[in-house]
Amino acid sequence: MLIYEDDSHEENLNAVFINEGMPQQERLHKLNQIAIQQMTVLENVESRKVLTTNQ
């Protein structure tokens, strides 16, 4: 379910970037950066859960 929500969020951001007149290549780069950042946050959350349950 989380992946679906992220996809929807990225589609909304893409629409905003299109409305701003951002070129496709720049939109792709920006959306990729956002996706990487979101994955990093999720990985950190999961790591904290593992550390908490192991203590």
C-alpha positions as MATLAB code, in Angstrom:
seq = 'MLIYEDDSHEENLNAVFINEGMPQQERLHKLNQIAIQQMTVLENVESRKVLTTNQ';
ca = [
       0.000    0.000    0.000;
       2.839    2.381    0.789;
       4.284    1.994   -2.700;
       0.894    2.871   -4.226;
       0.723    6.036   -2.121;
       4.261    7.003   -3.148;
       3.421    6.444   -6.824;
       0.355    8.652   -6.481;
       2.416   11.316   -4.737;
       5.028   11.241   -7.482;
       2.335   11.492  -10.147;
       0.954   14.575   -8.390;
       4.408   16.122   -8.190;
       4.983   15.355  -11.866;
       1.731   17.154  -12.727;
       2.845   20.184  -10.700;
       6.229   20.200  -12.438;
       4.520   19.968  -15.852;
       2.242   22.898  -14.970;
       5.340   24.870  -13.994;
       6.763   24.207  -17.456;
       9.669   22.114  -16.170;
      11.392   20.138  -18.950;
      10.922   16.357  -18.925;
      14.583   15.583  -18.189;
      14.585   17.936  -15.198;
      11.305   16.448  -13.919;
      12.738   12.947  -14.162;
      15.872   13.968  -12.286;
      13.897   15.719   -9.549;
      11.425   12.832   -9.120;
      14.330   10.379   -8.955;
      15.993   12.425   -6.208;
      12.729   12.481   -4.254;
      12.281    8.707   -4.627;
      15.833    8.080   -3.401;
      15.268   10.357   -0.426;
      12.007    8.569    0.453;
      13.695    5.160    0.260;
      16.490    6.383    2.536;
      13.948    7.569    5.091;
      12.098    4.238    4.942;
      15.342    2.298    5.354;
      16.250    4.387    8.405;
      12.837    3.777    9.953;
      13.170    0.029    9.386;
      16.690    0.043   10.857;
      15.419    1.792   13.975;
      12.623   -0.756   14.342;
      15.153   -3.592   14.162;
      17.405   -1.907   16.726;
      14.457   -1.292   19.045;
      13.188   -4.853   18.880;
      16.660   -6.335   19.373;
      17.387   -4.425   22.572;
];
